[in-house]
C-alpha cells in the first residue's frame, strides 16, 4: 500500500525572486552577446532563459486544509500540505485533494430488519481524508467509494437489528440509537480504512417502516402503548385501594367484613381503572341493602 509522505515544497515567494533575478540576468547577458555578435553565447543564454520560463510553471497554491499530491511521470513523490504559494519541480503533476471535514447522507434504502420486516433507513456520515496517497492511489474514486461503502454498511447494519425491541435488554434500531450509531461508525471505518478516510461520526438520519406495513405496525405500536398505560393505571389503582383500606383500618371509624371489603375494592377499581367517568349510584338503604 502507498502511504502518504509529507513533502515541504520550496516557499513560493523566495523562488519567485530567485527566478526573477535569473531571468533578468539572463536577459542582460543575452543582450551583451548580441552587442558582441557572439551567436553561440547568445544561444547559450537563450537556453538559460527558456529554462527560467519553464521553471515559472512550478508555482502552485496550497489552500488551508488542502493537499497537493506530487507525481513525477506517474511516480508518487509526496504531498505538499503547507498553505500558501509554493514551488516544486515544474515536471511534477500537482493534484489537489481536500482534507476538510465533509458530510454525506445516504439515500433512503429499503431493507429487511432482523425480524424480516421491510424498513426504510438512511444515515449521515461525517468524514475527511487523512491519508492523501491512499485516497488517490488505493481506490479509483474515493468520494464514490465512500458513498457505496456507506450504503453497504447501512444495509448490513439494518439486517442485524430489529426495528423495535421485543425484550427489555434487546438492542434495536429505534430504541438504542447510541449503540447503533457506534456500531455503524465502526463498520464504515473498517470499510473506508484502505481509502485513507477517517469517519468522525455516523448516525441514522431516517428510520421508518416501509409503506406497505406502516399502518399495521402503527396499530401494533398503539396497542403496545395502550397495554403499557393500562398496566400503569392498574398498578396505581391497586396502590390507592390498598392505602384506602389501610387508612380506614387505622381510624376504626368503619368496620368492614370481608364481603364489604371485596365490594369496596371492586367499586374503587372500576372507578379508577375506567376510561370513562363513573356514574355514581346512591344507596338509600342500609349498608347491606
N, C-alpha and C positions, 0 to 999 in steps of 0.2 A: 504494500500500500504506500502511496505517496503521502508524506507528511509535510505540513507547512513549514517553510523556512523563512523567517522574517529577515528581510533584506533592507538595510538602510541605504537608500539612494542618495546621490550627491545633492546637497542643498541647491535648489534651482537658481537662487539669486547670485550665489558665488559663481556657479557655472556660466550664468548669463554674462557677467562682467568679464570672465576669462575669455569666453568665445568672442565677445565684442572687441576685446583688445587683440585677440588673434586675427580677426577679420580686418581690423583697422591696420595692424602692422603688415598683414599680407597685401592689402591694397596699396599701402605706401611702397613696399618693396617691389611690387609688380610695376608700379609707376616708374620707379628708378630703373628697372630693367628696360622699360620702353624707352626712356631717355638715353640709356646706354646702348640701345639697339642690340640687346642680348636676347635672342629668341629662346634659347634653351633655359636661360634663367627665368624668362617670362613664363614659359610653360610650367616650370617647377613651382613658381609662386601661384600660378593659376590653379594648379592641382591642390596646393595648400588651401586656397580659398574655397575650392569645391568641397574639400574635407570639412572645413569650418561650417559651410552651409548645411552639409549632411548632418553634422553634429547638432545643429539647431533643432532637428526633428526629435531629438532625445528628450525634450522637455515634456512634462506631463504634470497634471494637478491631482493631488490626493485630497478628497474631501474628508471631513471628520466622520469617524465610524465607517470608513470605506477602505478597501484594499485594492492594490493593483497587482495582478498576477503577472509576473515577468517570465517570458519564454524566449529562448534563442533557438530559432529553427526547430521548434517543437519540443525542445528540452526545457524542463522547468528549472528556473534559476532563483526563484524566491518570490516573496510577496512584500511589496512596499506598503507600510501602514502609516508612516509618519505623515501627518496632514501638512499641506502646503505645496508650493511649487518645487518640483523635484526634477532631477536629470539622471538618465541612465543611458546605457548603450543604445544608440539610435536603431540598431537592428533588433532590439527587443520588441516583442509584441506586449502590449500593456493592457490586459483585460481587466476592467473594473468589476468589483464584486462588493455588494453591500454587506456590512457587518451589523447593520441596525436591527433592532427588535421588530419583528413583524407578526401580524395576526393572520390567521387563516381559519375560515369557517367552512366546514364540510357541507356538502349538500344533504338534504334530508333523505336518509336511507331507510328503506323498508326491509326489515329483517324479522326473524322469529326469535323470541327470547328463550330462556332455558325451559319454559313450560310449553313452547311451541306456539305461543300467541303472537300474531303479527303486530309489530310496533313500528313507529316512525322515530328515528333517532338522528341527531346531528351533534357535532362537537365544535368547540372553538379551541384552537391551538396557538399559543404564543411561543414563537421560536426565533432563533437567529443563527447565523453561520459563525462557527468558532474556528473552523479549520478550512481556509480558502482552498488549499490544494486538494483536499478530499472532495470538497463541493464541486470543484471544476473538473477534476480528472477521474474520480471514482464512479461518478454517475453521469448519465448523459445530460439530464436537465434537472438540477437539484430542486427547483421550485415545483416542477411537476412531480418529482419523486416524493416530496413532502405531501403533496395533495393525495396521491394514490395510496401511499403507505398509511396515511392518517385514516382514510376511509376504510382501508382493510382492517386496521386496528379497531376502529369503532364497530365494524361488523362482528369481529371476533369477540369483542367485549360484550356486545348485546346477547350473544348466544350462551355466555357463561353465567349470566344473572337473570333472575326473574324480574318482571316489571314491578310487582308488589311482593312484599314479604308475607309468607304464609305462617311463619313462626316468629317468635319474639327476637331471637338472635340471628335470624337469617339476613344476609346481605342482599339488598335489592337495588335496582336502578333508581327507583323513586325515593326510597327511604334512606339510602346510605350514600348520599351524594359525595361526601368527603372521601370515603373509601373507594368508591367507583372512580372518582377523578384521579386519585393517586395511582390506581391500577392502570387507568388509561394513559396517564403520563409516562409510567414506567414502560408500558408496551410500545408506545410510539417512539420513545427514546431508543429502545433496543433496535427498532427498525431503521431509525434515521442515523444511528451512530456512524455507520460506514460512509455517510454523506457529509460528515463534518458539521452536523446540525445539532444544536442544543435545544431541547424542549424545556422552556421555562415554566409553562403552565398548560394544562389541558383540562377542559371541563365540558360537560354536556350542555348544549345550548337549546336543544329541543328534545322533548320526550313525550310521546303520546301513543295511545293505541291506534292501530290502523282504522280507517273509517268504517270498514265492514264489521268490526266488532266493538267499535267505540260505544255504541248505545247499550249493548248488552253488558259491557264492563262497567259502564256508568251505573246501571241498575244494581250491579253486584256491589260496587263501592258504596252506593247509597244504602243498600241492605246491611252491609257491614257497619256503616256508621250508625244506623238505627239500632242495631243489636248492641253496639258498644254503649250508646246513650241509654238504652233500657237497662243495661247492667248497672250503670252508674246510678240511675234512678232507683232501682230496686235496692241496691246497697244502702243508699241514703235513707230510703223509706224504712228499711228494717232497723237501721240505727235509731231513727226517730221514734218508732214504735217501742223499741226496747227502752229508750230513755223515758218515754211517757209512762210505761208500766212501772219502771223503777221509781219515778217521782211519785206516782200515786201510792206505791207501797210504802215509801218513806213518810209520806204525810199522814197516813192512816185515816184519811177523810172518807174513803170509799173502800169497802171490802168486796172484792170481786172473786167469784168462784172461777173454776177453770173454764166453764162454759161461757161465762160472760167475758173472760179474758180473750177467748178464741173469737167471740163475736166482735169485740173491740179491735183486735188485731186485723180481722178481716175487713172491717169498715175503714180503718186507717189506711190499710194497704190499697184499698180501692180508691180512696180519695187522693193519696199521694202518688200512686202509680198511673192513674188515669190520664190520658192525653186530652181529656175534656174536663170542663168544670163539673164537679159532682153536684147532684140535686139532693139537698137535704130532705130527710123525712122526719117530722116532729112526732115523737112518741108522747101521746097524751095520757097514757095509762101508767101502770107501774113498770118497774124495771124489767119484770118477767112477762109482761103482757103487751 
